[in-house]
Every structure is written in structure tokens, then in C-alpha cells.
Amino acid sequence: MTELEKRLLATEGGIAPEALRLCVLSRQRVDTGRWWRRSPLWVCATESHLILLAVSRRKYIEQVPLADCRDSRYNAESGELILAPVETLLFSRIRMSPRDALAVLRAIGNR
């Protein structure tokens, strides 16, 4: 995680990087105001929340309680982690490797 991403996590999210249980770089790219490419989406977990963030010229950060993600699953055909039943997230389908998705599902508490 870059210093800019850590600063966004601390200022907007109110979370110190040391408080994270899990921090995974997904394969999903997000439009954050770069001209020629998109920024990577980070999936982080604390004891109580799941955090999605990306930063460049614009900032993207969202938090949801882990309890709201209990029905999440990994779709092996599409290579996406599906965060369910959360409907408030801008990105509820996130491309990532099976190993990273398993780590996120374990952090959520989904076995």
C-alpha cells in the first residue's frame, strides 16, 4: 500500500494501517481521475468492518460492517468475489485471485 493510500485510510476511514487484519490488492481497477489508466482497488478488513479503497486524483473509500457481508462468496467462473447481501457498495463484485478471495472470506467470517 502506498503512502497516499495509507493517508486516505487514516484520514477518511479513521483507521490506522496497523489496525488492519487483512489488506489485499484486487485485480479490479477503479476510475480515480488518472488519464491513461485506472487505480487498483484495495480490500481491507478490520475486526468489525470491510473497507474498499482506491486513490489517485480522486478518492474512493467505502466501509461496511462485516456482519453485512456474511453471504459473500467467490465465483470461480468469473474470478470475482461477490459481497452479499450488501447493496450499498459501489463495487460488490470484485475481481481477485481465489487465494486472496479465500483470505477475504475468512476475514469476513464466512467459512
Biopython code that builds the backbone (N, CA, C, O; Angstrom):
import numpy as np
from Bio.PDB.StructureBuilder import StructureBuilder

atoms = [
    (1, "MET", "N", (0.843, -1.171, 0.000)),
    (1, "MET", "CA", (0.000, 0.000, 0.000)),
    (1, "MET", "C", (0.894, 1.242, 0.000)),
    (1, "MET", "O", (1.858, 1.320, 0.761)),
    (2, "THR", "N", (0.569, 2.205, -0.853)),
    (2, "THR", "CA", (1.377, 3.412, -0.937)),
    (2, "THR", "C", (1.046, 4.362, 0.219)),
    (2, "THR", "O", (0.063, 4.172, 0.935)),
    (3, "GLU", "N", (1.873, 5.368, 0.379)),
    (3, "GLU", "CA", (1.649, 6.351, 1.434)),
    (3, "GLU", "C", (0.346, 7.110, 1.217)),
    (3, "GLU", "O", (-0.345, 7.436, 2.182)),
    (4, "LEU", "N", (0.004, 7.393, -0.025)),
    (4, "LEU", "CA", (-1.240, 8.084, -0.337)),
    (4, "LEU", "C", (-2.449, 7.247, 0.085)),
    (4, "LEU", "O", (-3.421, 7.782, 0.618)),
    (5, "GLU", "N", (-2.388, 5.957, -0.151)),
    (5, "GLU", "CA", (-3.477, 5.062, 0.244)),
    (5, "GLU", "C", (-3.556, 4.920, 1.764)),
    (5, "GLU", "O", (-4.652, 4.865, 2.322)),
    (6, "LYS", "N", (-2.413, 4.861, 2.434)),
    (6, "LYS", "CA", (-2.406, 4.803, 3.897)),
    (6, "LYS", "C", (-2.975, 6.081, 4.498)),
    (6, "LYS", "O", (-3.706, 6.035, 5.488)),
    (7, "ARG", "N", (-2.639, 7.222, 3.899)),
    (7, "ARG", "CA", (-3.143, 8.502, 4.384)),
    (7, "ARG", "C", (-4.667, 8.590, 4.205)),
    (7, "ARG", "O", (-5.366, 9.096, 5.083)),
    (8, "LEU", "N", (-5.176, 8.101, 3.074)),
    (8, "LEU", "CA", (-6.618, 8.077, 2.845)),
    (8, "LEU", "C", (-7.312, 7.198, 3.877)),
    (8, "LEU", "O", (-8.366, 7.563, 4.397)),
    (9, "LEU", "N", (-6.741, 6.070, 4.169)),
    (9, "LEU", "CA", (-7.295, 5.159, 5.158)),
    (9, "LEU", "C", (-7.353, 5.810, 6.531)),
    (9, "LEU", "O", (-8.332, 5.642, 7.260)),
    (10, "ALA", "N", (-6.298, 6.558, 6.891)),
    (10, "ALA", "CA", (-6.253, 7.198, 8.202)),
    (10, "ALA", "C", (-7.171, 8.412, 8.289)),
    (10, "ALA", "O", (-7.852, 8.596, 9.298)),
    (11, "THR", "N", (-7.199, 9.243, 7.246)),
    (11, "THR", "CA", (-7.991, 10.473, 7.325)),
    (11, "THR", "C", (-9.472, 10.238, 7.061)),
    (11, "THR", "O", (-10.310, 10.637, 7.870)),
    (12, "GLU", "N", (-9.806, 9.605, 5.956)),
    (12, "GLU", "CA", (-11.212, 9.398, 5.592)),
    (12, "GLU", "C", (-11.839, 8.223, 6.341)),
    (12, "GLU", "O", (-13.002, 8.282, 6.740)),
    (13, "GLY", "N", (-11.068, 7.167, 6.527)),
    (13, "GLY", "CA", (-11.605, 5.983, 7.180)),
    (13, "GLY", "C", (-11.447, 5.995, 8.683)),
    (13, "GLY", "O", (-12.150, 5.271, 9.387)),
    (14, "GLY", "N", (-10.523, 6.816, 9.190)),
    (14, "GLY", "CA", (-10.286, 6.874, 10.626)),
    (14, "GLY", "C", (-9.621, 5.624, 11.174)),
    (14, "GLY", "O", (-9.804, 5.281, 12.342)),
    (15, "ILE", "N", (-8.849, 4.941, 10.334)),
    (15, "ILE", "CA", (-8.236, 3.670, 10.723)),
    (15, "ILE", "C", (-6.733, 3.733, 10.483)),
    (15, "ILE", "O", (-6.280, 4.117, 9.404)),
    (16, "ALA", "N", (-5.978, 3.358, 11.486)),
    (16, "ALA", "CA", (-4.528, 3.274, 11.326)),
    (16, "ALA", "C", (-4.200, 2.003, 10.553)),
    (16, "ALA", "O", (-4.839, 0.973, 10.767)),
    (17, "PRO", "N", (-3.209, 2.055, 9.651)),
    (17, "PRO", "CA", (-2.848, 0.850, 8.885)),
    (17, "PRO", "C", (-2.473, -0.340, 9.770)),
    (17, "PRO", "O", (-2.601, -1.489, 9.346)),
    (18, "GLU", "N", (-2.018, -0.081, 10.973)),
    (18, "GLU", "CA", (-1.650, -1.173, 11.886)),
    (18, "GLU", "C", (-2.877, -1.917, 12.408)),
    (18, "GLU", "O", (-2.760, -3.053, 12.868)),
    (19, "ALA", "N", (-4.059, -1.285, 12.341)),
    (19, "ALA", "CA", (-5.286, -1.895, 12.857)),
    (19, "ALA", "C", (-5.913, -2.869, 11.869)),
    (19, "ALA", "O", (-6.902, -3.522, 12.199)),
    (20, "LEU", "N", (-5.365, -2.978, 10.678)),
    (20, "LEU", "CA", (-5.933, -3.866, 9.662)),
    (20, "LEU", "C", (-5.577, -5.318, 9.930)),
    (20, "LEU", "O", (-4.422, -5.642, 10.207)),
    (21, "ARG", "N", (-6.564, -6.182, 9.848)),
    (21, "ARG", "CA", (-6.319, -7.626, 9.939)),
    (21, "ARG", "C", (-5.901, -8.179, 8.596)),
    (21, "ARG", "O", (-5.151, -9.152, 8.519)),
    (22, "LEU", "N", (-6.394, -7.547, 7.528)),
    (22, "LEU", "CA", (-6.153, -8.048, 6.182)),
    (22, "LEU", "C", (-6.140, -6.876, 5.217)),
    (22, "LEU", "O", (-6.938, -5.946, 5.339)),
    (23, "CYS", "N", (-5.238, -6.930, 4.271)),
    (23, "CYS", "CA", (-5.175, -5.919, 3.222)),
    (23, "CYS", "C", (-4.738, -6.625, 1.939)),
    (23, "CYS", "O", (-3.613, -7.116, 1.842)),
    (24, "VAL", "N", (-5.651, -6.671, 0.943)),
    (24, "VAL", "CA", (-5.425, -7.423, -0.282)),
    (24, "VAL", "C", (-5.596, -6.493, -1.485)),
    (24, "VAL", "O", (-6.564, -5.737, -1.568)),
    (25, "LEU", "N", (-4.660, -6.562, -2.396)),
    (25, "LEU", "CA", (-4.761, -5.821, -3.646)),
    (25, "LEU", "C", (-5.533, -6.679, -4.641)),
    (25, "LEU", "O", (-5.090, -7.768, -5.006)),
    (26, "SER", "N", (-6.684, -6.185, -5.075)),
    (26, "SER", "CA", (-7.514, -6.955, -6.002)),
    (26, "SER", "C", (-7.060, -6.728, -7.438)),
    (26, "SER", "O", (-6.160, -5.930, -7.700)),
    (27, "ARG", "N", (-7.690, -7.434, -8.354)),
    (27, "ARG", "CA", (-7.421, -7.244, -9.781)),
    (27, "ARG", "C", (-8.366, -6.214, -10.398)),
    (27, "ARG", "O", (-8.273, -5.898, -11.584)),
    (28, "GLN", "N", (-9.265, -5.703, -9.582)),
    (28, "GLN", "CA", (-10.238, -4.696, -10.015)),
    (28, "GLN", "C", (-9.544, -3.336, -10.151)),
    (28, "GLN", "O", (-8.706, -2.981, -9.322)),
    (29, "ARG", "N", (-9.883, -2.596, -11.169)),
    (29, "ARG", "CA", (-9.364, -1.245, -11.382)),
    (29, "ARG", "C", (-10.511, -0.250, -11.295)),
    (29, "ARG", "O", (-11.619, -0.524, -11.755)),
    (30, "VAL", "N", (-10.236, 0.917, -10.697)),
    (30, "VAL", "CA", (-11.252, 1.918, -10.415)),
    (30, "VAL", "C", (-10.839, 3.242, -11.042)),
    (30, "VAL", "O", (-9.662, 3.602, -11.032)),
    (31, "ASP", "N", (-11.807, 3.959, -11.586)),
    (31, "ASP", "CA", (-11.534, 5.276, -12.167)),
    (31, "ASP", "C", (-11.385, 6.296, -11.041)),
    (31, "ASP", "O", (-12.356, 6.643, -10.369)),
    (32, "THR", "N", (-10.160, 6.768, -10.847)),
    (32, "THR", "CA", (-9.888, 7.774, -9.820)),
    (32, "THR", "C", (-9.268, 9.031, -10.421)),
    (32, "THR", "O", (-8.566, 9.771, -9.732)),
    (33, "GLY", "N", (-9.521, 9.267, -11.679)),
    (33, "GLY", "CA", (-9.091, 10.507, -12.298)),
    (33, "GLY", "C", (-7.757, 10.467, -13.014)),
    (33, "GLY", "O", (-7.247, 11.518, -13.401)),
    (34, "ARG", "N", (-7.183, 9.318, -13.202)),
    (34, "ARG", "CA", (-5.957, 9.222, -13.987)),
    (34, "ARG", "C", (-6.299, 9.291, -15.465)),
    (34, "ARG", "O", (-7.383, 8.871, -15.871)),
    (35, "TRP", "N", (-5.411, 9.803, -16.253)),
    (35, "TRP", "CA", (-5.683, 9.969, -17.672)),
    (35, "TRP", "C", (-5.688, 8.646, -18.427)),
    (35, "TRP", "O", (-6.636, 8.356, -19.157)),
    (36, "TRP", "N", (-4.657, 7.853, -18.263)),
    (36, "TRP", "CA", (-4.479, 6.686, -19.136)),
    (36, "TRP", "C", (-4.737, 5.346, -18.491)),
    (36, "TRP", "O", (-4.771, 4.323, -19.174)),
    (37, "ARG", "N", (-4.922, 5.337, -17.173)),
    (37, "ARG", "CA", (-5.179, 4.049, -16.538)),
    (37, "ARG", "C", (-5.965, 4.244, -15.248)),
    (37, "ARG", "O", (-6.117, 5.361, -14.753)),
    (38, "ARG", "N", (-6.448, 3.157, -14.731)),
    (38, "ARG", "CA", (-7.245, 3.180, -13.517)),
    (38, "ARG", "C", (-6.393, 2.736, -12.333)),
    (38, "ARG", "O", (-5.350, 2.106, -12.511)),
    (39, "SER", "N", (-6.838, 3.065, -11.135)),
    (39, "SER", "CA", (-6.117, 2.720, -9.907)),
    (39, "SER", "C", (-6.586, 1.370, -9.378)),
    (39, "SER", "O", (-7.745, 1.001, -9.568)),
    (40, "PRO", "N", (-5.705, 0.636, -8.723)),
    (40, "PRO", "CA", (-6.108, -0.656, -8.159)),
    (40, "PRO", "C", (-7.013, -0.471, -6.942)),
    (40, "PRO", "O", (-6.897, 0.509, -6.207)),
    (41, "LEU", "N", (-7.904, -1.421, -6.748)),
    (41, "LEU", "CA", (-8.828, -1.411, -5.621)),
    (41, "LEU", "C", (-8.260, -2.300, -4.514)),
    (41, "LEU", "O", (-7.929, -3.463, -4.746)),
    (42, "TRP", "N", (-8.155, -1.745, -3.329)),
    (42, "TRP", "CA", (-7.701, -2.487, -2.158)),
    (42, "TRP", "C", (-8.905, -2.964, -1.367)),
    (42, "TRP", "O", (-9.889, -2.238, -1.222)),
    (43, "VAL", "N", (-8.828, -4.181, -0.856)),
    (43, "VAL", "CA", (-9.853, -4.738, 0.018)),
    (43, "VAL", "C", (-9.182, -4.980, 1.361)),
    (43, "VAL", "O", (-8.251, -5.779, 1.468)),
    (44, "CYS", "N", (-9.666, -4.280, 2.387)),
    (44, "CYS", "CA", (-9.072, -4.373, 3.718)),
    (44, "CYS", "C", (-10.141, -4.766, 4.727)),
    (44, "CYS", "O", (-11.329, -4.517, 4.520)),
    (45, "ALA", "N", (-9.707, -5.381, 5.816)),
    (45, "ALA", "CA", (-10.633, -5.782, 6.870)),
    (45, "ALA", "C", (-10.048, -5.437, 8.225)),
    (45, "ALA", "O", (-8.861, -5.638, 8.480)),
    (46, "THR", "N", (-10.914, -4.908, 9.095)),
    (46, "THR", "CA", (-10.576, -4.699, 10.497)),
    (46, "THR", "C", (-11.364, -5.733, 11.295)),
    (46, "THR", "O", (-11.929, -6.664, 10.719)),
    (47, "GLU", "N", (-11.403, -5.576, 12.597)),
    (47, "GLU", "CA", (-12.175, -6.505, 13.427)),
    (47, "GLU", "C", (-13.669, -6.417, 13.152)),
    (47, "GLU", "O", (-14.394, -7.392, 13.348)),
    (48, "SER", "N", (-14.141, -5.241, 12.694)),
    (48, "SER", "CA", (-15.581, -5.055, 12.555)),
    (48, "SER", "C", (-16.046, -4.589, 11.172)),
    (48, "SER", "O", (-17.242, -4.645, 10.885)),
    (49, "HIS", "N", (-15.133, -4.130, 10.309)),
    (49, "HIS", "CA", (-15.548, -3.553, 9.027)),
    (49, "HIS", "C", (-14.726, -4.083, 7.851)),
    (49, "HIS", "O", (-13.570, -4.481, 7.998)),
    (50, "LEU", "N", (-15.357, -4.073, 6.695)),
    (50, "LEU", "CA", (-14.690, -4.338, 5.424)),
    (50, "LEU", "C", (-14.553, -2.993, 4.723)),
    (50, "LEU", "O", (-15.515, -2.229, 4.648)),
    (51, "ILE", "N", (-13.365, -2.703, 4.210)),
    (51, "ILE", "CA", (-13.068, -1.403, 3.621)),
    (51, "ILE", "C", (-12.576, -1.606, 2.203)),
    (51, "ILE", "O", (-11.695, -2.430, 1.958)),
    (52, "LEU", "N", (-13.144, -0.854, 1.264)),
    (52, "LEU", "CA", (-12.694, -0.823, -0.122)),
    (52, "LEU", "C", (-12.135, 0.554, -0.377)),
    (52, "LEU", "O", (-12.775, 1.553, -0.048)),
    (53, "LEU", "N", (-10.922, 0.628, -0.973)),
    (53, "LEU", "CA", (-10.352, 1.945, -1.227)),
    (53, "LEU", "C", (-9.457, 1.948, -2.447)),
    (53, "LEU", "O", (-8.829, 0.948, -2.794)),
    (54, "ALA", "N", (-9.419, 3.111, -3.090)),
    (54, "ALA", "CA", (-8.541, 3.385, -4.223)),
    (54, "ALA", "C", (-8.328, 4.890, -4.232)),
    (54, "ALA", "O", (-9.218, 5.652, -3.854)),
    (55, "VAL", "N", (-7.148, 5.314, -4.663)),
    (55, "VAL", "CA", (-6.866, 6.747, -4.642)),
    (55, "VAL", "C", (-5.901, 7.126, -5.747)),
    (55, "VAL", "O", (-4.998, 6.365, -6.095)),
    (56, "SER", "N", (-6.102, 8.290, -6.283)),
    (56, "SER", "CA", (-5.192, 8.964, -7.209)),
    (56, "SER", "C", (-5.574, 10.435, -7.139)),
    (56, "SER", "O", (-5.408, 11.052, -6.087)),
    (57, "ARG", "N", (-6.073, 11.011, -8.210)),
    (57, "ARG", "CA", (-6.551, 12.394, -8.145)),
    (57, "ARG", "C", (-7.848, 12.482, -7.352)),
    (57, "ARG", "O", (-8.070, 13.447, -6.620)),
    (58, "ARG", "N", (-8.708, 11.468, -7.499)),
    (58, "ARG", "CA", (-9.938, 11.382, -6.714)),
    (58, "ARG", "C", (-9.803, 10.238, -5.729)),
    (58, "ARG", "O", (-8.964, 9.353, -5.898)),
    (59, "LYS", "N", (-10.632, 10.265, -4.701)),
    (59, "LYS", "CA", (-10.592, 9.245, -3.663)),
    (59, "LYS", "C", (-11.845, 8.380, -3.722)),
    (59, "LYS", "O", (-12.945, 8.858, -3.999)),
    (60, "TYR", "N", (-11.649, 7.118, -3.459)),
    (60, "TYR", "CA", (-12.773, 6.206, -3.303)),
    (60, "TYR", "C", (-12.519, 5.389, -2.049)),
    (60, "TYR", "O", (-11.511, 4.690, -1.952)),
    (61, "ILE", "N", (-13.423, 5.474, -1.095)),
    (61, "ILE", "CA", (-13.338, 4.656, 0.113)),
    (61, "ILE", "C", (-14.757, 4.375, 0.599)),
    (61, "ILE", "O", (-15.587, 5.279, 0.692)),
    (62, "GLU", "N", (-15.016, 3.122, 0.901)),
    (62, "GLU", "CA", (-16.300, 2.702, 1.443)),
    (62, "GLU", "C", (-16.056, 1.683, 2.542)),
    (62, "GLU", "O", (-15.131, 0.874, 2.464)),
    (63, "GLN", "N", (-16.892, 1.732, 3.562)),
    (63, "GLN", "CA", (-16.823, 0.780, 4.663)),
    (63, "GLN", "C", (-18.193, 0.163, 4.880)),
    (63, "GLN", "O", (-19.217, 0.838, 4.772)),
    (64, "VAL", "N", (-18.199, -1.114, 5.184)),
    (64, "VAL", "CA", (-19.428, -1.805, 5.580)),
    (64, "VAL", "C", (-19.097, -2.727, 6.750)),
    (64, "VAL", "O", (-17.991, -3.262, 6.825)),
    (65, "PRO", "N", (-20.038, -2.912, 7.651)),
    (65, "PRO", "CA", (-19.808, -3.864, 8.738)),
    (65, "PRO", "C", (-19.632, -5.284, 8.200)),
    (65, "PRO", "O", (-20.266, -5.664, 7.216)),
    (66, "LEU", "N", (-18.784, -6.047, 8.839)),
    (66, "LEU", "CA", (-18.563, -7.434, 8.417)),
    (66, "LEU", "C", (-19.848, -8.250, 8.496)),
    (66, "LEU", "O", (-20.051, -9.179, 7.714)),
    (67, "ALA", "N", (-20.712, -7.901, 9.441)),
    (67, "ALA", "CA", (-21.968, -8.639, 9.589)),
    (67, "ALA", "C", (-22.852, -8.501, 8.351)),
    (67, "ALA", "O", (-23.688, -9.367, 8.094)),
    (68, "ASP", "N", (-22.679, -7.425, 7.581)),
    (68, "ASP", "CA", (-23.472, -7.224, 6.369)),
    (68, "ASP", "C", (-22.937, -8.015, 5.175)),
    (68, "ASP", "O", (-23.538, -7.991, 4.100)),
    (69, "CYS", "N", (-21.818, -8.712, 5.352)),
    (69, "CYS", "CA", (-21.179, -9.444, 4.238)),
    (69, "CYS", "C", (-21.189, -10.953, 4.456)),
    (69, "CYS", "O", (-20.428, -11.669, 3.805)),
    (70, "ARG", "N", (-22.014, -11.440, 5.337)),
    (70, "ARG", "CA", (-21.984, -12.859, 5.711)),
    (70, "ARG", "C", (-22.315, -13.825, 4.584)),
    (70, "ARG", "O", (-21.892, -14.980, 4.631)),
    (71, "ASP", "N", (-23.052, -13.391, 3.580)),
    (71, "ASP", "CA", (-23.418, -14.286, 2.479)),
    (71, "ASP", "C", (-22.484, -14.154, 1.281)),
    (71, "ASP", "O", (-22.831, -14.578, 0.179)),
    (72, "SER", "N", (-21.320, -13.581, 1.481)),
    (72, "SER", "CA", (-20.368, -13.385, 0.384)),
    (72, "SER", "C", (-19.827, -14.725, -0.086)),
    (72, "SER", "O", (-19.783, -15.699, 0.665)),
    (73, "ARG", "N", (-19.415, -14.750, -1.351)),
    (73, "ARG", "CA", (-18.898, -15.993, -1.943)),
    (73, "ARG", "C", (-17.955, -15.645, -3.091)),
    (73, "ARG", "O", (-17.885, -14.498, -3.533)),
    (74, "TYR", "N", (-17.242, -16.648, -3.558)),
    (74, "TYR", "CA", (-16.330, -16.476, -4.687)),
    (74, "TYR", "C", (-16.895, -17.229, -5.886)),
    (74, "TYR", "O", (-17.242, -18.406, -5.782)),
    (75, "ASN", "N", (-16.984, -16.550, -7.015)),
    (75, "ASN", "CA", (-17.449, -17.175, -8.251)),
    (75, "ASN", "C", (-16.207, -17.556, -9.057)),
    (75, "ASN", "O", (-15.527, -16.688, -9.605)),
    (76, "ALA", "N", (-15.918, -18.839, -9.128)),
    (76, "ALA", "CA", (-14.707, -19.310, -9.810)),
    (76, "ALA", "C", (-14.772, -19.106, -11.316)),
    (76, "ALA", "O", (-13.736, -18.921, -11.955)),
    (77, "GLU", "N", (-15.951, -19.136, -11.887)),
    (77, "GLU", "CA", (-16.078, -18.955, -13.340)),
    (77, "GLU", "C", (-15.725, -17.540, -13.782)),
    (77, "GLU", "O", (-15.061, -17.347, -14.801)),
    (78, "SER", "N", (-16.171, -16.558, -13.012)),
    (78, "SER", "CA", (-15.886, -15.164, -13.380)),
    (78, "SER", "C", (-14.643, -14.623, -12.684)),
    (78, "SER", "O", (-14.120, -13.582, -13.082)),
    (79, "GLY", "N", (-14.161, -15.311, -11.652)),
    (79, "GLY", "CA", (-12.996, -14.849, -10.913)),
    (79, "GLY", "C", (-13.302, -13.646, -10.047)),
    (79, "GLY", "O", (-12.451, -12.778, -9.852)),
    (80, "GLU", "N", (-14.534, -13.594, -9.521)),
    (80, "GLU", "CA", (-14.967, -12.445, -8.733)),
    (80, "GLU", "C", (-15.389, -12.851, -7.328)),
    (80, "GLU", "O", (-16.012, -13.892, -7.119)),
    (81, "LEU", "N", (-15.034, -12.002, -6.375)),
    (81, "LEU", "CA", (-15.565, -12.102, -5.025)),
    (81, "LEU", "C", (-16.874, -11.319, -5.032)),
    (81, "LEU", "O", (-16.898, -10.148, -5.412)),
    (82, "ILE", "N", (-17.946, -11.953, -4.617)),
    (82, "ILE", "CA", (-19.261, -11.312, -4.607)),
    (82, "ILE", "C", (-19.616, -11.019, -3.159)),
    (82, "ILE", "O", (-19.823, -11.929, -2.356)),
    (83, "LEU", "N", (-19.684, -9.725, -2.837)),
    (83, "LEU", "CA", (-20.025, -9.302, -1.487)),
    (83, "LEU", "C", (-21.547, -9.222, -1.385)),
    (83, "LEU", "O", (-22.187, -8.421, -2.067)),
    (84, "ALA", "N", (-22.106, -10.057, -0.530)),
    (84, "ALA", "CA", (-23.566, -10.120, -0.415)),
    (84, "ALA", "C", (-23.949, -10.221, 1.050)),
    (84, "ALA", "O", (-23.157, -10.736, 1.839)),
    (85, "PRO", "N", (-25.080, -9.773, 1.438)),
    (85, "PRO", "CA", (-26.147, -9.107, 0.703)),
    (85, "PRO", "C", (-26.012, -7.593, 0.652)),
    (85, "PRO", "O", (-27.024, -6.900, 0.548)),
    (86, "VAL", "N", (-24.830, -7.068, 0.719)),
    (86, "VAL", "CA", (-24.599, -5.621, 0.715)),
    (86, "VAL", "C", (-25.063, -5.007, -0.608)),
    (86, "VAL", "O", (-24.636, -5.431, -1.682)),
    (87, "GLU", "N", (-25.925, -4.022, -0.520)),
    (87, "GLU", "CA", (-26.413, -3.348, -1.721)),
    (87, "GLU", "C", (-25.905, -1.913, -1.801)),
    (87, "GLU", "O", (-26.108, -1.250, -2.818)),
    (88, "THR", "N", (-25.255, -1.424, -0.762)),
    (88, "THR", "CA", (-24.828, -0.033, -0.721)),
    (88, "THR", "C", (-23.459, 0.201, -1.344)),
    (88, "THR", "O", (-23.110, 1.347, -1.629)),
    (89, "LEU", "N", (-22.683, -0.837, -1.563)),
    (89, "LEU", "CA", (-21.342, -0.677, -2.116)),
    (89, "LEU", "C", (-21.383, -0.387, -3.611)),
    (89, "LEU", "O", (-22.201, -0.945, -4.343)),
    (90, "LEU", "N", (-20.500, 0.484, -4.048)),
    (90, "LEU", "CA", (-20.377, 0.773, -5.471)),
    (90, "LEU", "C", (-19.831, -0.443, -6.216)),
    (90, "LEU", "O", (-20.245, -0.731, -7.339)),
    (91, "PHE", "N", (-18.891, -1.159, -5.574)),
    (91, "PHE", "CA", (-18.304, -2.368, -6.147)),
    (91, "PHE", "C", (-18.620, -3.546, -5.237)),
    (91, "PHE", "O", (-17.959, -3.738, -4.216)),
    (92, "SER", "N", (-19.619, -4.329, -5.598)),
    (92, "SER", "CA", (-19.948, -5.514, -4.801)),
    (92, "SER", "C", (-19.443, -6.792, -5.468)),
    (92, "SER", "O", (-19.526, -7.874, -4.888)),
    (93, "ARG", "N", (-18.922, -6.662, -6.684)),
    (93, "ARG", "CA", (-18.290, -7.775, -7.403)),
    (93, "ARG", "C", (-16.863, -7.343, -7.712)),
    (93, "ARG", "O", (-16.642, -6.411, -8.484)),
    (94, "ILE", "N", (-15.902, -8.025, -7.107)),
    (94, "ILE", "CA", (-14.505, -7.602, -7.195)),
    (94, "ILE", "C", (-13.670, -8.737, -7.778)),
    (94, "ILE", "O", (-13.666, -9.852, -7.257)),
    (95, "ARG", "N", (-12.963, -8.436, -8.868)),
    (95, "ARG", "CA", (-12.082, -9.443, -9.483)),
    (95, "ARG", "C", (-10.857, -9.634, -8.593)),
    (95, "ARG", "O", (-10.191, -8.672, -8.211)),
    (96, "MET", "N", (-10.575, -10.897, -8.272)),
    (96, "MET", "CA", (-9.385, -11.230, -7.485)),
    (96, "MET", "C", (-9.083, -12.708, -7.608)),
    (96, "MET", "O", (-9.910, -13.497, -8.065)),
    (97, "SER", "N", (-7.888, -13.064, -7.192)),
    (97, "SER", "CA", (-7.464, -14.459, -7.274)),
    (97, "SER", "C", (-8.217, -15.289, -6.232)),
    (97, "SER", "O", (-8.698, -14.747, -5.237)),
    (98, "PRO", "N", (-8.319, -16.591, -6.456)),
    (98, "PRO", "CA", (-9.006, -17.449, -5.484)),
    (98, "PRO", "C", (-8.354, -17.419, -4.098)),
    (98, "PRO", "O", (-9.055, -17.455, -3.087)),
    (99, "ARG", "N", (-7.039, -17.355, -4.045)),
    (99, "ARG", "CA", (-6.331, -17.323, -2.761)),
    (99, "ARG", "C", (-6.664, -16.051, -1.982)),
    (99, "ARG", "O", (-6.914, -16.106, -0.778)),
    (100, "ASP", "N", (-6.668, -14.905, -2.669)),
    (100, "ASP", "CA", (-7.000, -13.648, -1.998)),
    (100, "ASP", "C", (-8.467, -13.620, -1.582)),
    (100, "ASP", "O", (-8.802, -13.123, -0.506)),
    (101, "ALA", "N", (-9.336, -14.150, -2.430)),
    (101, "ALA", "CA", (-10.757, -14.198, -2.096)),
    (101, "ALA", "C", (-11.007, -15.066, -0.865)),
    (101, "ALA", "O", (-11.842, -14.730, -0.025)),
    (102, "LEU", "N", (-10.294, -16.165, -0.759)),
    (102, "LEU", "CA", (-10.422, -17.033, 0.408)),
    (102, "LEU", "C", (-9.978, -16.300, 1.673)),
    (102, "LEU", "O", (-10.604, -16.444, 2.723)),
    (103, "ALA", "N", (-8.912, -15.523, 1.582)),
    (103, "ALA", "CA", (-8.444, -14.744, 2.738)),
    (103, "ALA", "C", (-9.488, -13.709, 3.153)),
    (103, "ALA", "O", (-9.721, -13.504, 4.344)),
    (104, "VAL", "N", (-10.114, -13.061, 2.178)),
    (104, "VAL", "CA", (-11.157, -12.076, 2.492)),
    (104, "VAL", "C", (-12.366, -12.770, 3.111)),
    (104, "VAL", "O", (-12.932, -12.277, 4.087)),
    (105, "LEU", "N", (-12.760, -13.894, 2.559)),
    (105, "LEU", "CA", (-13.903, -14.632, 3.118)),
    (105, "LEU", "C", (-13.629, -15.094, 4.539)),
    (105, "LEU", "O", (-14.532, -15.073, 5.375)),
    (106, "ARG", "N", (-12.428, -15.501, 4.825)),
    (106, "ARG", "CA", (-12.069, -15.878, 6.201)),
    (106, "ARG", "C", (-12.108, -14.673, 7.125)),
    (106, "ARG", "O", (-12.556, -14.788, 8.265)),
    (107, "ALA", "N", (-11.648, -13.518, 6.656)),
    (107, "ALA", "CA", (-11.683, -12.299, 7.467)),
    (107, "ALA", "C", (-13.122, -11.868, 7.748)),
    (107, "ALA", "O", (-13.421, -11.346, 8.822)),
    (108, "ILE", "N", (-14.005, -12.089, 6.782)),
    (108, "ILE", "CA", (-15.417, -11.761, 6.964)),
    (108, "ILE", "C", (-16.051, -12.706, 7.967)),
    (108, "ILE", "O", (-16.983, -12.324, 8.675)),
    (109, "GLY", "N", (-15.563, -13.918, 8.034)),
    (109, "GLY", "CA", (-16.142, -14.909, 8.924)),
    (109, "GLY", "C", (-16.967, -15.929, 8.174)),
    (109, "GLY", "O", (-17.691, -16.714, 8.786)),
    (110, "ASN", "N", (-16.866, -15.926, 6.855)),
    (110, "ASN", "CA", (-17.591, -16.862, 6.013)),
    (110, "ASN", "C", (-16.693, -18.076, 5.776)),
    (110, "ASN", "O", (-15.630, -17.951, 5.168)),
    (111, "ARG", "N", (-17.106, -19.227, 6.243)),
    (111, "ARG", "CA", (-16.277, -20.436, 6.123)),
    (111, "ARG", "C", (-16.708, -21.269, 4.949)),
    (111, "ARG", "O", (-16.126, -22.322, 4.691)),
]
sb = StructureBuilder()
sb.init_structure("model")
sb.init_model(0)
sb.init_chain("A")
sb.init_seg("    ")
for serial, (resi, resn, name, xyz) in enumerate(atoms, 1):
    if name == "N":
        sb.init_residue(resn, " ", resi, " ")
    sb.init_atom(name, np.array(xyz, "f"), 0.0, 1.0, " ", f" {name:<3s}", serial, name[0])
structure = sb.get_structure()
